[in-house]
Amino acid sequence: MEDQAEKLREIMRQKKGSGEQGSQDSKERKRARVITITSGKGGVGKTNVSVNMALAYARLGKKVVVMDADLGLANVNVMLNMIPKWNLYHVIRKQKTMKEIMVETEYGISIVAGASGFSKIANLTEDERMNFIDELDTLSSADIIIIDTAAGVSSNVLDFIAAADDAVIITTPEPTAITDAYGIIKIIATEIDSLNMGLKLVVNRVHSVAEAKKVADRMTNIAGQFLNLKVDYLGFIYDDIAVSHAVLRQRPFMVTEPRSRASICIQHIVGRMEKSDIKESAGFSTMMKRFFDRE
């Protein structure tokens, strides 16, 4: 396994080197910003945040791809009332290319559907893994790549977190959600050797600014005091009836209720993200190298 991993790292070094000597277009493709959205537990609105953040970015003129990396219970397409014919499983098995499975939506964003049967990248053969790297590279033409992970702390989730430019953790004010969010932050601090991403927190389904601040202060202070880890409070999203109505209609609330409190919150969150500096080494090719270097 170590020999195989080293071969993959060498491939990535070669790809990075050739890219640096390539055209200006190739250099621009490296600047895709990778944002991983994750949570300690399910049911906190992670996928909803991912999809609506993508729409907010698209309205800023960005080319956005949402990759559903919840490979056991993929549901980005469900939220958009779409039934993609192909998904990541078909890419891994070389039945389709990434471009062939990527679907443009009516909302100005594209999605890559996830699928069960692809839970651990380590289970792929060397040939499948190299093919996967090549296919991932085709996404780098986007400006923003939002990766919606599974809930929890599987190795697959940690890989995507380690590979991102920004990792956004979603929680709610519920005690179990807060506990699980702290749990994933603790595991990130202990399991990921080099934290190259910006770790951020969003508090979802709050009833007031004060409630959100109380949760955020508690999380950021504990992470700083006990884990020596900086977690930036990115913002909050109101508990808004517009959200549940949109979910039932299988449409993003940014579309059904663009002036709702939840939609305004999403716009503020993306606005704050855009003011975050992107590291010089950031980009999708860098993400792939980090992803496979974690073995």
N, C-alpha and C positions, 0 to 999 in steps of 0.2 A: 504493500500500500504506500509506503514511504517513497519507493522508487517511482511509482506512478504519480504521486503528488509532486515530486520534484520535476518530472517531465512536464507536467501541466504548468508549473511555475515558470519553467524555461520557455514554454510556448508563449506565456503571457509576457515575459520579458522581451521576447522577439517581436511580439505584436506591438508592444509599447514602443520599442525602438524604431520599428518601421513606421509607426504612426508619427513619431517626432520628426522623421525625415520626409513625411508625406506632404500633401498639399495643405493650403490654408483650410480647405473644407474639412480635411481629416482632423485638423487641430480643433476646429469648432465642434466637431462631433464629440470630442472628449469632454466638452464642457457641460454635458447633460448633468443636471443636478438630481441626485438620487435621494429620495425621501422615503424612509421606511416608517410605516404606521403600525404600531403594535400595542398590546395590552396584556395585563397580567391574567385577566379572565375574560371569558366571552360575555356577550350581551351588554357591553358598555358603549356600543355605537361606533366601533372602529371602522367598519366598512363604510358606514354612512359618512363619517368624517373624510375618509379617503376619497370617495367619489365626489363629494361636494367641494373639497379642497381642489380637486382636479378641475372642476368647472370654474371655480374662482380664478385659478391660474389661466385657464383658457380665455377667460374674459379680459385678461391682461395681455392677450396676444401671444401666449405661450403655446407651443406644441407639446401636448401632454399625453403620456401613456400611463394607464393604470394597469399594473401587473398583479393579478390575483395569485398570491403566493400561499394562500390557505389551501394546501394541496390535498387536504382531506375533506373539507367542507367548503368548497369554493362557492361564493355567493355574490360577487360583484355583478355578474351578469343577471342574477335574479333581481337585484335592486334596480337594474335598468330595464327589466322586462325583456331580456334578450336570451336566446338559446343558441349560442355559438355551436356550429357543427363540429369545430375542431378545437383542441385545447393543448396545453403543454405536454400532455402525455404523448400526443401524436408527433410533437417536435422531438421529444426524447427518443422515440422509436423510429425517427427519420422518415416518418410518413408524410410530414408536412414541415415547412419552414416557419420561422417565427413570423415573417411577413405574411405568410398565408393564413396563419391563425389569428393575427391581429385584426380586430374588427373596429371600424370607425363607427361611432355612434352619432345620433342626431344632435348631440349636445356639443359637438366640437372637440371631443376627446376620443382617444382610442383605448381599447382594452385588450388585455391578453388573459384569456380565461385559464383558471387553474383546473386541476382534476385530481381525483384520488388515484392511487397507484403510483405516486411519485413522491413519497414521503421523505426519503433520505437521499441526498445527492451522493453519498458515499456508496450507495448500492449500484450505481451506474458502472458499466464497463468503461475501460479507458477510451474506447472509440466513441461511446455515447457521451462521455464527459467532454471530450474535445469538440464534438459536434455541438453540444450545448453551449460551450464558450463562444463558438463562432456565431451561433444563432442569437445569443444574448447581445453580441456586438452590434447586431442590426438594429437594436432599439436605441442606440446612442445618438441617432439623428434627432431625437426629441430634445426639447429644452428641459422638461421636467419628467422624471420617471417616479411615480408613486407606487410603492410596493406595499400592498395590503397583506400582512402576514397572518398566520394563524394566531389565536390567543395562546398564552402560555409560554413556556421556556424550553421548547424542544431545540435540539441542536440546529435544526433547519432555520428556526426563527432567529437564533443567535447569530447564525451565519449572515443572514440578511441585515441584521442590526449592525454587525461589525463592518459590513461592506458599504454601508450608507454614508452619505455626506451628513445627513440629519436623521436622527431617530426620534420620532414623536410618540410618546407614551400616552395612551388615553386612559383616563379613570373617571369615575363618577364619585359623588360624595358618600356613597354607600360604604360602610366599614369594610365589607369583604372586598370590594373593588380597590379601596385604598391599600389594604393589606397585600393584595395580590400585585398591585402596581409597585409597591415598595419591594416585594419579592423579586420581581423581574429586574428592578434597578439594582438590587443587591447582587443578583446573578450576573448582570452585565459587568458590574464592578469587579467581580471575582473571576469570571470566566474569559473575559475579553482582555487580552494582554495589553493592547494598544488602542485606546479610545480615540480614534481619529475623527469621529463624527461629533456633531453638536447634539447633546442629549436634551430633549425638550419635553415639557409636560403640558397637556391640555385637559382641563376638567370639564367633563360633559354633563349635561342634564342638571344644571344648577338653577336655583330659584332666585339667587341674588348675587351681586358682585362680592358681597361680604362672605357668603358661603364659599364661593370659588377661591377667594383669597385665603381663607382659613385652611382649606384643603391643600392649596399650593404651598403655603408657608410651611405647613407641617411636613409635606413631602420633601421640599427643597432643603429645609433645615436639617432633617434627619439624614438625608443623603450626604449633605456636606459634613455634618458632625461625626457620623459613624462610618461612612464609606469614603470620605474625602473625595466626593464626586460632585461636580457642579452640574446641576440640573436647572435649566432655564424655564421659567414659567412663561409659556407662549400665549396663553389666553384661556378663555372659557366659552362654553356654548350653553345658552339658556335651555331649560326644559320647556320645549315649545310644542304645542299641539300641531303646528304645521309640519313637524318632522314625522309624527306618526301618521298623519294624513297622507304625506308623500310616500311613506313606506308602503302603505296599503295600495296606493296607486302605482307602485313600482316606478316612481319617477323621483329624481333628486329634488329636495326641497328648495335648492337654489333656483330651480326652474318653476316649480309649482307656486312657491311663495317667496319671490326674490327680495321682498321687503320685510320678511318676517325677522324676528329677533335672532333666530338661529342662523339665517342667511347673513345677516349683518355681522354676527360673531365670526362666521367662517371667513368673511372678507377681511375682517380685522386680523385674524390669525395669519392669513396668507400675506397680508401687508407687512406684518412683523417678520415673517419668514423671508420676505424679499429684501428686508433691510439687513438680514444676516449675511455676513461675508462668507463667500464660498472659498474654501482653501485652494491654494494654487494647484495642489495635487488632485483636486476633486475631478470627478468625471466617471463615466460608466466603465471605461476600460480599467480605471483604477479600482472601481468596485469589483470587477471580475477578479482582478489580481488578489484583492483582500479576501474575497469569498473563498477562493481555492487555496490561499495561503493559510487558512485557519485549520487545515488538517494537520 
